[in-house]
Each structure stands twice: as structure tokens, then as C-alpha cells.
Amino acid sequence: MSRTRVLKIIMAAVIVILGFLLQTCVCSTILGLYSIPNILLFITVMYGLRYDKYAGLAVGAFSGLLTDIFCGNSLIGFYILIYALMGILCGLLHQFLNEQEFALPVIMTVVCDLIYGFYVYVFMFLIRGDLRLGMFINRVIFPEALFTAIAAFILFWIMRAVFNAMSSYEKRRARKFG
């Protein structure tokens, strides 16, 4: 495996861990709201759109694993499945991404967050007989999608700077050794 590829994997892991800490520690503590932005989902969407479905799958699976271990119920794999599927979905759309445009990543983050919210509702509440979908939409799904869209708009510029720095490093390395 090349040095650049290893560096990409390490950077992805660091970004996911930082996103997890931001989502679980900072957002939940500072905001103190019932719904918080799903930063891990945004990171998964960005990796899927920027690279491909395999990068989206890997980042999504790692994000889901962290969520399952530290925030989920006793079932490992619940969040891995949804994050990985969202990564693959966005990875299939990566050819449509213009690296300077922020509309597609923000829109896809909102769409994926709505899908994520319904997935959680169906498999954690509806299956147990909780039929209060309207309440769940109004208090959890829509506020989380709104907060995630705001966070995505802000974090997009940071992620783009990181991706651009990685690309310029790869180009310099290729020029130097290629």
C-alpha cells in the first residue's frame, strides 16, 4: 500500500473520530437540545461524494461502528448498516460533484439525514409498537435535519480545505516521485 493511501486512511479515521467527538461531546453538551447535528453522517456523505462508493462505505461503516459502540443499543451493526448504505448511496453520485459547489453535499446530507431518521424510527420505535410518527418527525427528524444542514454548510468549507490539502500533497508527491 502506498504512503499516500495510508495517509488518506489515517486522515479519514482522524476526521471521523474528531467528528464523533464533536457530535457526541461538544454538540450535545453545548447545545443541550433534544436533536443534535449528525456530523458523522455529513462526513460519510462528503467522503462518498468526494471519492467513491468504497470510501463512503468505509467511512460510513467506521462512523456506524463508533456510534454502535458508544451511543447505540446493545445491537452492534444497527448504525453500521445505515451509515454504510448512506456512504454507498452518496458514492454512486460522486461523479456529479463539482468540488467547488456546496449545494449537492448539503442537499444529500439533508436527504440522508431524513432517511436515517425514518430508519431509526422504524427499527427502534415502530417495531416496538410506538405509532407516534408525527411527534417523532416534529421533535426529532426535522430538527436534526435542520441542525445537520446548518452544520454541513459550515463544515463543508473545512472538509473542502482538508480535501484540497490532501490533493495538493498527492500532486506534489506524484511530481516528486512520479
Summary of the structure (lengths in Angstrom):
residues: 178
radius of gyration: 16.7
end to end distance: 15.8
largest distance: 61.5
contacts: 581
relative contact order: 0.14
helix: 83%
strand: 0%
